[in-house]
Amino acid sequence: MSNGFVFADAAAEIAREAGALVRSYYDSSVATEYKGDVDLVTEADRASERLIVERFRERFPEHGIYGEEGTRKQIDGEYRWYVDPLDGTTNFAHRFPVFCVSLGLERRPAGLAAGEDGELVAAVVYDPMRDELFTAEYGKGAYLNGKRIQVSTVAALAEGLLATGFPSRKRHENPNIHFYNQITLRSHGVRRAGSAALDLAYTACGRFDGYWEFNLNPWDTAAGALLVTEAGGTVTRFDGSPYRLDSREVLATNGLMEREVIALFQDMFAGRGLDPIPTPEDFARMRAEREP
């Protein structure tokens, strides 16, 4: 269903086609390779990016393309698509059915300084396993399968369900396990499904109340960030400063719990008021105290 979007409607057709291609690879199984030490890549990733690039060259030949699998075309032009042809490759390779195609469009007007972000103007995230299509254009709202979506109305972290992710390499050097521990203790729960774009889309439609992660790339977040803001939420860095496409940290919330989460992050970075991890003896004591 069209929402009259100039760019997102066209990108949605491309995402659906790429998603069907990815789904066909999933159904038939494909060989898995490594790029670097532990990052997985499959022929599905490469085939999906080839298809997306070909379709964008047909529909928007003047637009640049910045793809996860190495495509760099006309990236100095006014418009630049950030393409993740298969977000959730590890899930895909292990046949865990949580992955998507993510396409985000940045407008970079003439005169923009080097290193400065333009404006995110269109977003598409397509989940081929559930046939869920998330779309947005700047100033026109966010939609799921043609129906407008909004972020949740949960105001307190203690009542919230959040999402996060972990890197595929050097996990021992990543501080997120400490954040995961603290936020799990203070919320209804934290989910780690393995697709940043879907986590952001789920925050946009209220399935999650917030999402955070370290060390992402522009193709991971460009589409999802616009979905969240067009659905009424906020996307920042951990200290509340503006989100950037090259941000190494991303915090998305429904807006209502933003200040509480940012304050908690500040405490964690400073080492203030952190709850220790309970021991088995602590759990036994808490159970005994609850028993009549």
ROBALUM-831211 format. One record per residue: chain; x, y, z of N, C-alpha, C, CB in turn. Coordinates in steps of 0.1 Angstrom, whole numbers. Glycine has a CB too. Example, Ala and Ser with C-alpha at 12.3 -4.5 7.8 and 13.67 -1.06 7.14 Angstrom:
! residues 2
SITE cadena    nx    ny    nz   cax   cay   caz    cx    cy    cz   cbx   cby   cbz
SITE      A   132   -57    78   123   -45    78   132   -33    78   113   -45    90
SITE      A   128   -22    71   137   -11    71   129     0    79   141    -6    57
! end
This chain:
! residues 292
SITE cadena    nx    ny    nz   cax   cay   caz    cx    cy    cz   cbx   cby   cbz
SITE      A     9   -12     0     0     0     0     9    12     0   -10     0    12
SITE      A     6    22    -9    14    34   -10     9    44     0    13    39   -24
SITE      A    19    52     6    15    63    14    19    76     7    23    62    28
SITE      A    21    76    -6    25    88   -13    39    92   -11    15    99    -9
SITE      A    47    83    -7    61    86    -5    69    87   -18    68    76     5
SITE      A    77    97   -19    85    98   -32    95    87   -33    91   112   -33
SITE      A   103    86   -23   115    76   -23   112    63   -17   127    83   -17
SITE      A   105    63    -6   102    51     2    94    41    -6    96    54    15
SITE      A    84    46   -13    76    36   -21    84    28   -31    64    44   -28
SITE      A    93    35   -38   101    28   -47   111    19   -40   109    39   -56
SITE      A   117    24   -29   126    15   -22   119     3   -16   133    24   -11
SITE      A   106     5   -12    99    -6    -7    97   -18   -17    85    -2    -2
SITE      A    95   -14   -30    94   -24   -40   108   -32   -41    90   -18   -53
SITE      A   118   -24   -41   132   -30   -42   135   -39   -29   142   -19   -43
SITE      A   131   -34   -18   133   -42    -5   125   -55    -6   129   -34     7
SITE      A   113   -54   -11   105   -67   -11   111   -77   -21    90   -63   -16
SITE      A   116   -72   -32   123   -81   -42   135   -87   -36   126   -73   -55
SITE      A   143   -78   -29   155   -84   -23   152   -93   -12   164   -72   -17
SITE      A   141   -90    -4   137   -99     7   133  -112     2   126   -93    15
SITE      A   126  -113   -10   122  -125   -16   134  -133   -20   112  -123   -27
SITE      A   144  -127   -25   156  -133   -29   163  -139   -17   166  -124   -36
SITE      A   164  -132    -6   170  -136     6   163  -148    11   171  -125    17
SITE      A   149  -147    11   141  -158    16   143  -171     8   126  -154    16
SITE      A   145  -170    -5   148  -181   -13   161  -188   -10   148  -178   -28
SITE      A   171  -180    -6   184  -186    -2   182  -193    12   195  -175    -1
SITE      A   174  -187    20   172  -192    34   165  -206    32   163  -183    42
SITE      A   155  -207    23   148  -219    22   156  -230    16   136  -217    13
SITE      A   166  -227     8   175  -237     1   188  -239     9   177  -233   -13
SITE      A   191  -231    18   204  -231    25   215  -227    16   206  -245    31
SITE      A   224  -219    22   236  -214    15   249  -216    23   234  -199    11
SITE      A   260  -216    16   273  -217    23   276  -204    30   284  -221    14
SITE      A   283  -206    42   287  -194    50   302  -192    49   282  -196    64
SITE      A   306  -179    48   320  -176    47   323  -166    58   324  -170    33
SITE      A   336  -163    60   339  -152    69   346  -141    62   349  -158    80
SITE      A   342  -129    67   350  -117    63   357  -112    75   340  -106    56
SITE      A   370  -112    75   377  -109    87   377  -122    96   371   -98    95
SITE      A   379  -120   109   381  -132   118   368  -139   121   387  -127   131
SITE      A   357  -132   124   345  -139   128   332  -133   122   344  -138   143
SITE      A   333  -123   114   321  -117   107   317  -126    96   324  -103   102
SITE      A   304  -131    97   299  -140    87   294  -132    75   288  -148    93
SITE      A   294  -138    63   288  -133    51   284  -145    42   298  -124    43
SITE      A   273  -144    35   268  -155    27   266  -150    13   255  -161    33
SITE      A   264  -159     3   260  -155   -10   247  -147   -10   259  -167   -19
SITE      A   238  -150     0   226  -142     0   229  -127     3   217  -148    12
SITE      A   238  -124    11   242  -110    14   246  -103     0   253  -109    24
SITE      A   255  -110    -7   261  -105   -19   250  -103   -30   273  -113   -24
SITE      A   242  -114   -31   232  -114   -42   222  -103   -39   225  -128   -43
SITE      A   218  -101   -27   208   -91   -23   214   -77   -26   204   -92    -8
SITE      A   226   -75   -22   232   -62   -25   233   -59   -40   246   -60   -19
SITE      A   237   -69   -48   238   -68   -63   224   -64   -68   243   -81   -69
SITE      A   214   -70   -64   200   -67   -69   196   -53   -65   190   -78   -63
SITE      A   198   -50   -52   195   -36   -48   202   -25   -55   197   -35   -32
SITE      A   215   -27   -57   223   -17   -65   218   -16   -79   238   -21   -65
SITE      A   215   -28   -85   210   -27   -99   196   -20  -100   208   -41  -105
SITE      A   187   -22   -90   174   -16   -90   175    -1   -88   165   -22   -80
SITE      A   184     3   -78   186    17   -76   192    24   -88   195    19   -63
SITE      A   201    18   -95   207    24  -107   196    26  -117   218    15  -113
SITE      A   186    18  -118   175    19  -127   165    30  -123   167     6  -129
SITE      A   162    30  -110   152    40  -105   157    53  -102   145    34   -93
SITE      A   169    54   -96   175    67   -91   190    67   -96   174    68   -76
SITE      A   193    68  -108   206    67  -113   216    78  -108   207    68  -128
SITE      A   210    89  -103   218   100   -98   221    98   -83   211   113  -100
SITE      A   215    88   -76   217    86   -62   230    78   -59   205    79   -56
SITE      A   236    81   -48   248    73   -44   243    61   -36   257    82   -35
SITE      A   252    51   -35   249    39   -27   261    36   -19   246    27   -37
SITE      A   258    33    -6   269    30     4   264    17    10   271    41    15
SITE      A   270     5     6   265    -8    10   274   -15    19   262   -16    -2
SITE      A   268   -23    28   276   -31    37   286   -40    30   267   -39    46
SITE      A   282   -46    19   291   -56    12   301   -49     2   283   -66     5
SITE      A   303   -36     4   314   -30    -3   310   -20   -14   322   -40    -9
SITE      A   297   -19   -18   293   -10   -29   296     4   -24   279   -12   -32
SITE      A   303    12   -33   305    26   -31   303    33   -44   319    29   -24
SITE      A   291    38   -47   288    45   -59   283    59   -57   278    36   -68
SITE      A   289    69   -64   285    82   -64   281    88   -50   272    84   -73
SITE      A   290    84   -40   286    88   -26   288   102   -23   294    79   -17
SITE      A   293   110   -33   295   124   -30   283   133   -36   308   129   -36
SITE      A   273   126   -41   261   133   -46   252   138   -35   254   124   -56
SITE      A   240   144   -40   231   150   -30   224   139   -22   221   158   -38
SITE      A   221   127   -28   214   117   -22   223   104   -20   201   113   -29
SITE      A   222    98    -9   230    86    -6   222    76     1   243    90     2
SITE      A   220    64    -5   214    53     2   223    45    10   207    44    -9
SITE      A   220    42    22   227    33    31   220    19    30   229    38    46
SITE      A   227     9    25   221    -4    22   227   -15    31   224    -7     7
SITE      A   218   -21    38   222   -34    45   213   -45    38   219   -34    61
SITE      A   219   -53    29   212   -62    21   206   -74    29   220   -67    10
SITE      A   212   -76    41   208   -87    49   212   -84    63   213  -101    44
SITE      A   204   -77    71   208   -74    85   204   -85    94   201   -60    89
SITE      A   214   -91   100   211  -103   108   217  -116   101   196  -105   110
SITE      A   229  -114    95   235  -125    88   238  -137    97   248  -120    81
SITE      A   242  -134   109   245  -145   118   232  -154   121   251  -140   131
SITE      A   221  -147   123   209  -154   124   205  -162   112   197  -144   127
SITE      A   207  -155   100   204  -162    88   212  -175    86   206  -152    76
SITE      A   225  -174    89   234  -185    87   231  -196    96   248  -180    89
SITE      A   226  -193   108   222  -204   118   207  -208   117   225  -199   132
SITE      A   201  -202   106   186  -205   104   178  -201   116   185  -220   102
SITE      A   181  -190   122   173  -183   132   165  -172   124   181  -177   144
SITE      A   152  -173   123   145  -165   113   142  -150   117   132  -171   110
SITE      A   153  -143   120   152  -129   124   162  -121   116   153  -127   139
SITE      A   158  -116   105   167  -108    96   159   -99    87   177  -117    88
SITE      A   165   -90    80   158   -81    72   166   -74    62   151   -70    81
SITE      A   160   -67    53   167   -58    43   164   -43    48   161   -59    29
SITE      A   175   -35    49   174   -22    54   179   -12    44   181   -21    68
SITE      A   171    -1    41   175     9    32   172    23    37   168     7    18
SITE      A   182    31    39   180    44    45   186    55    36   186    45    59
SITE      A   179    66    33   183    76    24   187    89    31   172    79    13
SITE      A   199    94    28   204   107    34   204   117    23   218   105    40
SITE      A   199   129    25   200   140    16   212   149    21   187   148    15
SITE      A   221   151    12   233   159    15   234   171     6   246   151    14
SITE      A   228   183    10   227   194     1   241   200    -2   219   205     8
SITE      A   242   207   -13   254   213   -17   259   222    -6   252   221   -30
SITE      A   272   222    -4   278   231     6   280   224    20   271   243     7
SITE      A   275   212    21   276   205    34   291   202    37   268   192    34
SITE      A   295   206    49   309   204    53   313   189    53   312   211    66
SITE      A   326   187    50   331   173    51   329   167    65   345   172    47
SITE      A   324   155    66   322   149    79   309   153    86   333   153    88
SITE      A   301   162    80   288   166    85   277   158    79   286   181    83
SITE      A   268   154    88   256   146    83   247   155    75   249   139    95
SITE      A   240   149    65   229   155    59   216   151    67   227   150    44
SITE      A   205   150    60   192   148    67   187   134    62   182   159    64
SITE      A   183   126    71   177   113    68   163   116    62   176   103    79
SITE      A   159   112    50   147   116    44   138   104    40   150   124    32
SITE      A   143    92    40   135    80    37   140    68    43   134    78    21
SITE      A   131    58    46   136    46    53   127    34    49   136    48    69
SITE      A   133    23    47   125    10    45   133    -1    52   124     7    30
SITE      A   125    -8    60   130   -21    67   120   -31    63   132   -19    82
SITE      A   125   -42    57   116   -53    53   120   -66    59   115   -54    38
SITE      A   111   -73    66   113   -86    72   106   -96    63   108   -86    87
SITE      A   114  -104    55   107  -113    46   101  -125    53   117  -117    36
SITE      A   105  -128    65    99  -140    72    86  -137    77   109  -144    83
SITE      A    83  -125    80    69  -121    86    62  -112    76    71  -114    99
SITE      A    68  -109    65    62  -100    55    58   -87    61    50  -107    48
SITE      A    67   -82    69    64   -69    76    73   -58    69    67   -69    91
SITE      A    67   -48    64    73   -37    57    72   -24    65    68   -35    43
SITE      A    83   -19    70    83    -6    77    88     5    68    92    -7    90
SITE      A    81    16    67    85    27    58    83    40    65    76    26    45
SITE      A    91    50    61    89    63    66    96    73    56    96    65    80
SITE      A    91    85    55    97    96    49    97   108    59    91   100    35
SITE      A   107   117    58   108   128    67    96   136    67   121   136    64
SITE      A    90   138    79    79   147    81    65   141    78    80   159    73
SITE      A    65   128    74    53   122    69    49   110    78    54   117    55
SITE      A    56   107    89    52    96    98    59    83    94    38    94    98
SITE      A    57    73   102    62    59   100    50    50    99    72    55   111
SITE      A    52    39    91    42    30    88    47    15    88    35    33    74
SITE      A    38     6    92    40    -8    91    29   -14    82    40   -15   105
SITE      A    33   -19    71    23   -25    61    12   -15    58    18   -38    66
SITE      A    16    -2    57     6     8    53    -2    14    64    -3     2    44
SITE      A     0     9    76    -7    15    88     2    23    96   -14     4    96
SITE      A    -2    35   100     7    44   108    10    38   121     1    57   110
SITE      A    23    39   125    28    34   138    33    45   147    39    24   136
SITE      A    33    42   160    37    52   170    46    44   181    26    59   177
SITE      A    55    51   187    63    45   198    53    43   210    74    55   202
SITE      A    58    35   219    50    31   231    48    43   240    57    20   238
SITE      A    39    41   250    37    51   260    42    47   274    21    54   261
SITE      A    51    38   274    56    34   287    66    44   292    64    20   286
SITE      A    64    49   304    72    61   308    83    58   317    62    70   316
SITE      A    83    46   324    93    43   334   102    31   329    87    40   347
SITE      A   115    32   331   124    20   327   119     8   334   138    24   331
SITE      A   115     8   347   111    -3   354   100   -11   347   107     0   368
SITE      A    92    -4   339    81   -11   332    84   -13   317    68    -2   333
SITE      A    96   -11   313    99   -12   299   106   -25   295   109    -1   296
SITE      A   104   -28   282   111   -39   275   120   -33   265   101   -49   268
SITE      A   133   -36   266   143   -29   257   150   -40   249   153   -21   266
SITE      A   158   -35   240   166   -44   231   180   -39   230   160   -45   217
SITE      A   189   -48   227   203   -44   225   210   -55   216   211   -43   239
SITE      A   223   -53   214   230   -63   206   244   -63   210   229   -59   191
SITE      A   251   -73   206   265   -75   209   274   -78   197   267   -87   219
SITE      A   286   -74   197   294   -75   185   298   -90   182   307   -67   186
SITE      A   301   -92   169   305  -106   165   320  -108   168   301  -109   151
SITE      A   327   -98   172   341  -100   174   345   -92   187   350   -95   162
SITE      A   356   -97   193   362   -90   205   351   -87   215   369   -78   201
SITE      A   342   -96   218   332   -93   228   338   -90   242   322  -105   229
SITE      A   349   -96   245   355   -93   258   360   -79   259   367  -102   260
SITE      A   361   -72   248   365   -58   249   353   -48   248   375   -54   237
SITE      A   341   -53   247   329   -45   246   323   -44   259   320   -51   235
SITE      A   320   -31   263   314   -29   277   299   -33   278   316   -15   281
SITE      A   293   -37   267   278   -38   267   273   -48   277   273   -41   254
SITE      A   281   -58   280   276   -68   290   273   -62   303   286   -80   292
SITE      A   280   -51   307   277   -44   320   264   -36   319   289   -35   323
SITE      A   262   -30   307   249   -23   305   238   -33   305   250   -15   292
SITE      A   240   -44   298   229   -54   297   225   -59   311   234   -66   289
SITE      A   235   -61   320   233   -65   334   225   -55   341   246   -68   341
SITE      A   229   -43   341   222   -32   349   208   -29   344   231   -20   348
SITE      A   206   -29   331   193   -26   325   184   -37   327   194   -22   311
SITE      A   189   -49   327   180   -61   329   175   -61   344   188   -74   327
SITE      A   183   -56   353   179   -56   367   169   -45   369   191   -53   376
SITE      A   169   -35   360   160   -23   363   148   -22   354   168   -10   361
SITE      A   146   -32   345   135   -32   336   127   -45   336   140   -29   321
SITE      A   116   -45   327   109   -58   326   117   -68   318    96   -55   318
SITE      A   128   -64   311   136   -73   304   143   -67   292   128   -85   299
SITE      A   153   -74   287   161   -70   276   161   -81   266   176   -66   280
SITE      A   159   -79   253   159   -89   243   171   -86   234   146   -88   234
SITE      A   177   -97   229   189   -96   220   186  -105   208   202  -100   228
SITE      A   179   -99   198   175  -108   187   185  -108   175   162  -102   182
SITE      A   194   -99   174   204  -100   164   203   -92   152   206  -114   161
SITE      A   194   -82   151   192   -74   139   189   -59   144   180   -79   130
SITE      A   199   -51   143   198   -37   147   186   -30   140   211   -29   145
SITE      A   185   -32   127   174   -25   120   160   -29   125   175   -28   105
SITE      A   158   -42   128   146   -47   133   144   -42   147   145   -62   132
SITE      A   154   -41   155   153   -36   169   148   -22   168   166   -37   176
SITE      A   153   -14   159   149     0   158   134     1   152   158     8   149
SITE      A   131    -7   143   118    -8   137   108   -12   148   117   -17   126
SITE      A   112   -21   157   103   -26   167   101   -15   178   108   -39   174
SITE      A   111    -7   180   110     5   189   100    15   183   124    11   192
SITE      A   101    17   170    92    26   163    78    22   165    96    27   148
SITE      A    75     9   164    61     5   165    56     1   179    59    -7   155
SITE      A    65     3   189    60     1   203    62   -13   208    46     5   204
SITE      A    68   -22   200    71   -35   206    82   -35   216    75   -45   194
SITE      A    92   -26   214   102   -23   224   100    -8   228   116   -25   218
SITE      A   104    -5   240   103     8   246   116    16   244    99     8   260
SITE      A   127     8   241   140    14   239   150     4   233   145    20   252
SITE      A   161     9   228   171     1   222   184     8   223   168    -2   207
SITE      A   195     1   226   208     7   226   218    -3   221   212    12   240
SITE      A   229     2   215   240    -7   211   253     1   208   236   -14   198
SITE      A   264    -5   210   277     1   207   281    -4   193   288    -4   217
SITE      A   290     5   187   298     1   175   290    -4   163   308   -10   179
SITE      A   280     4   159   273     1   147   278     9   135   258     4   149
SITE      A   272     6   123   276    13   111   264    20   105   282     3   101
SITE      A   266    30    96   255    37    91   244    29    84   260    47    81
SITE      A   249    18    78   238     9    71   230     2    81   245    -1    62
SITE      A   235     0    94   228    -6   104   216     3   110   237   -10   116
SITE      A   218    16   110   210    25   117   202    35   109   217    31   128
SITE      A   207    38    97   201    49    90   186    48    88   207    51    76
SITE      A   181    37    83   167    35    81   159    35    95   164    22    74
SITE      A   164    27   104   157    25   117   156    38   125   164    15   125
SITE      A   167    46   124   167    59   131   155    68   127   180    66   130
SITE      A   153    69   113   142    77   108   129    71   112   144    79    93
SITE      A   128    58   112   115    52   116   112    56   130   116    36   115
SITE      A   121    56   139   119    59   153   114    73   155   131    56   162
SITE      A   122    83   149   118    97   150   105   100   144   130   106   145
SITE      A   102    94   132    89    97   126    78    90   133    90    91   111
SITE      A    81    81   142    70    74   150    69    81   164    73    59   152
SITE      A    76    92   166    75   100   178    86    98   188    62    98   184
SITE      A    96    89   185   106    86   195   118    95   193   110    72   194
SITE      A   129    92   201   141    99   200   153    89   197   144   106   213
SITE      A   163    95   190   175    87   187   187    96   190   176    82   173
SITE      A   196    92   200   207   100   204   219    91   206   204   108   217
SITE      A   230    98   210   241    90   216   238    88   231   255    97   214
SITE      A   247    80   238   244    77   251   243    89   261   254    67   256
SITE      A   250    99   257   250   111   266   239   121   262   263   118   265
SITE      A   230   117   253   219   126   249   223   135   238   215   134   260
SITE      A   235   135   233   239   144   222   234   138   209   255   145   221
SITE      A   233   146   199   226   142   186   232   129   180   226   153   176
SITE      A   224   121   176   228   109   168   234   113   155   216    99   165
SITE      A   245   106   151   251   108   138   252    95   131   265   115   140
SITE      A   253    95   118   254    83   110   266    75   114   254    86    96
SITE      A   277    82   118   289    75   122   291    73   137   301    82   116
SITE      A   280    75   144   280    73   159   284    59   162   267    77   165
SITE      A   293    57   172   297    44   176   288    39   187   311    44   180
SITE      A   278    47   191   268    43   201   255    49   197   273    48   215
SITE      A   244    42   199   231    46   195   221    42   206   227    39   182
SITE      A   213    52   210   202    50   220   189    55   214   205    58   233
SITE      A   180    46   212   166    50   207   156    47   218   163    42   194
SITE      A   147    56   220   137    54   231   123    60   225   140    61   244
SITE      A   113    57   233   100    63   230    99    78   234    89    55   237
SITE      A   110    83   239   111    97   244   107    99   258   102   105   235
SITE      A    98    91   263    93    92   277   103    87   287    80    84   279
SITE      A   111    77   284   121    72   293   135    76   289   120    57   294
SITE      A   136    85   280   150    89   275   159    95   286   148   100   264
SITE      A   153   104   294   162   110   304   166   100   315   154   122   311
SITE      A   157    91   319   160    81   329   172    72   323   148    73   332
SITE      A   171    67   311   181    58   305   194    66   304   176    53   292
SITE      A   194    78   299   206    86   298   213    88   312   204    99   291
SITE      A   205    91   322   211    92   335   217    79   340   200    97   345
SITE      A   210    68   337   216    55   341   229    53   334   206    44   339
SITE      A   230    56   321   242    54   314   253    63   319   240    58   299
SITE      A   250    75   323   260    84   329   266    78   342   255    98   332
SITE      A   257    72   350   261    66   363   270    54   360   249    62   371
SITE      A   266    46   350   274    34   346   288    38   342   267    26   336
SITE      A   289    48   333   302    52   328   311    58   340   300    63   317
SITE      A   304    64   349   311    69   361   313    59   372   304    82   366
SITE      A   307    48   371   308    37   381   300    40   394   322    36   385
SITE      A   289    48   392   281    52   404   269    43   405   276    66   403
SITE      A   266    39   418   254    32   421   251    19   413   243    41   419
SITE      A   261    12   410   259     0   402   255   -12   411   272    -4   394
SITE      A   245   -19   407   241   -31   415   250   -42   413   227   -35   412
SITE      A   255   -49   423   264   -61   421   256   -72   416   270   -65   435
SITE      A   263   -82   409   256   -93   404   253  -103   416   265  -101   393
SITE      A   240  -107   418   237  -115   429   243  -129   428   222  -117   430
SITE      A   247  -134   439   253  -148   439   242  -158   441   263  -149   451
SITE      A   244  -171   439   234  -181   441   229  -180   456   239  -195   439
SITE      A   238  -177   465   234  -176   479   224  -164   481   246  -174   488
SITE      A   226  -153   474   217  -142   474   203  -146   470   223  -130   466
SITE      A   203  -153   459   190  -157   453   183  -167   463   191  -165   440
SITE      A   190  -176   469   184  -185   479   178  -177   491   195  -195   484
SITE      A   186  -167   495   181  -158   506   168  -151   503   192  -149   511
SITE      A   168  -145   490   156  -138   486   144  -147   485   159  -131   472
SITE      A   146  -159   480   135  -169   480   130  -172   494   139  -181   473
SITE      A   139  -174   503   135  -177   517   127  -166   523   147  -180   525
SITE      A   131  -153   520   125  -142   526   110  -140   520   133  -129   523
SITE      A   108  -145   508    95  -144   502    85  -155   506    96  -144   487
SITE      A    91  -166   511    82  -177   515    76  -174   529    91  -190   516
SITE      A    63  -178   530    56  -175   543    62  -183   554    41  -178   542
! end
